[in-house]
Amino acid sequence: MYVAQQAPGHLDVDGLRAFVEEQLRNIARATAEMESITSGALGTLQTPPVVRVSLATQQAIAAGVFVKVGLDTVEFDTHAWWDAVNKRYTPLRAGYYRFSWQVFGGTSTTLTRVLSALFKNGAVAPSGHGSDFTAGAGIGLSAGTTVVAMNGTTDFVELDALIAAAAPVVGTTGSPFLVHLHGNWLRSL
């Protein structure tokens, strides 16, 4: 706070100028600090990572064991973190991610089970099992949603399916909406 040191009725112009200049420097420092915080935290929130991949062609899989689903169509991937070769998503931003998926399974014979799971780093993610479909028809559907903590460097997720039937297949050619995985960043760790 500026306090004039002059006699009553006189204005200390130099002291007031120094005070105002100091306050302007403080405001400039505070503004730069806020811009740094905003661009570092809130700025990245303006474009959160979002991915959606699907299976456009039918995939034959082994019966009764979890097999990676070969998701082959990127519908959108805002940060290009989908690995099309390894069929996995490796987000490079640490945080909690919500993943949802759906697997359509079929066979020409009796189908007894369709189960899906989200795998993180090669193991089923916490709460990563989808619904467990059991029936005697030739088709079944399993879907799930979970939240997974991702470290932003090496953690990856993959979609796997288990179908108990003779000659099981995942998906139907030309219907990518039947088998898909999508994920989005929720917040920092």
N, C-alpha and C positions, 0 to 999 in steps of 0.2 A: 504494500500500500504506500502511495506517495504522500509524504507530509512536507509541506512547504516550510523552508527554514528562513524565510524572509520576514521582514517587518510586516505587520498587518497592512493590507491594502496593496502590497507589492506581490507580483507573480514571479516565481523562480522558473523562468522559461527553460533554462538549461537542465535543471533537475527534472522538470516535467517531461522534456524531450527524452532524457535518458530513461526515465521510468517507462514511457510509452514504447520506446525502442526495445527495452527489456521484455515488456509484455508481448510485443509482436514476435520476438524471437521465441518466447515460450509457446505462443500459439502455433507458430510454424513447426516447432519440435513436436508438439502434441498432434498436429495434423499429420505430419509425416509418420508418427508412430501409429496413429489410427489407420492410415492408408496401408501401412505394412501389415498390421493385424488383419485388416479387411481383405487384402489380396491374399494373404497366407491362409486364412481360415474361411472366411465367407466367400472369397473369390472362387475357391475350388468347389464350394457348394453349389455354385451356379450351374455347373455341369457335372452332376454326379454320375458315376459309372452305371450304365444299364446295358444288359445284354439279353438277347432272345435268339436261340438257335433251335432248329427243328430237324426232323428226319423226313426228307422228301422221297426217299426210295425205301422199299421194304428191305429189312435186314434179317437174314437167317441167323439164328444163334443156337448155341448148345443148350440142351434141355436140362432143367433142374439146377443150374448154377448161375450165379451172377455173372453177366457179360456186359462189357461197356457198350453203350448205345453209340453208334457211329453218327452222331448228329452232323449232318452235311450241308445245312443251309443256314447261313447267318442272316437273320431277318433284320437285326440291328445290333450294333456293338459300338457304343459311343466312344470308347477309348481303344478299340482294336486290340483287346486282350484275349480274344478267343483264339485258341491254337487249333487250326483246322487239321493239322497233321496228327496230333495226339488226341484230338477230340476232347479238349479240356479248357476250362476258364481259369486263368491265373491273374487275378486283379492286382495291379501294382499300386493300389492305394489301400493302406491298412484300414480296417474298420469292420463293422458288423454288416453282413449282407443277408438279404432275404432271398432265398431261392425257392422257386416253385416249379413243378414238373408234372408231366403226364406221360404215361406209356400205354400204348394200345398194343395188346398182344393177340396173336391169332394162330390158328393151325387148321389143317384140313381134317383133323381127328378131334377126339375129345380133349378139351382143355380143362385142367384141374386147378391151375394156379397162375396168377400174374402178380408179381411183386416188383416194385421199383425201389431204388435207393439212390440217395445222393452220397457219393463217396468224396471224402476230403483226404487228399494225400494218400490215396490207396486204401482207405478204410472207411466204413460207413460213418458218415458224419453224425454227431449227436442229434437225436430225433430225426434222423435222415431217412427212415423207411417211409415209403408211400403206403397207400391203402393196400390191403392184401385181398385180392379178388379170388374167390374160390367158387367154381361152378362147373357144370358139365357141358356148357355150350362151346362153340368153336371160337369165341372171341372173349376178351376181357380187358379191363382198364384198371390201371393203378395210378394214383396221383398223390402228391405230397407237397408240403411247404415246411420250411424250417429256416431258422436264422443261424448263421455260421460266422464265427470270428475268423477273419483272414488277416495274415500278417503283412500283406502288401509287397512281399518279395517272392517267397517260394511256395506258399500255400496255393493249391489248385483244387477244383472240384470237377467231377465227372458224373454222368448219369449212367446207372447200371440197371439192368432188368434181369429178372429170373422168371422163366416161364416153364411150367411143368406140363409137358405135352410131347407128343411125337412130332418131329419136324416143326418146332416153334419158329415164329417170325415176329419181329417187332415192326409195327407200322404197316401202312398200306401205300403203295406207290401212288403218288399224286395227291396225297392227303397229309401235308406236313403239319396240319393243326392237331393231328392225333398223337404225335410224339414230339414233345418240346421241353426245353429248359429255359427258364428266364430268371434273371437275378438283378438286384439293384442294391446299391450302397445305402445304408440307413444312417450310420453315424460313426464317428471315430471310436477306436478302442478305448 
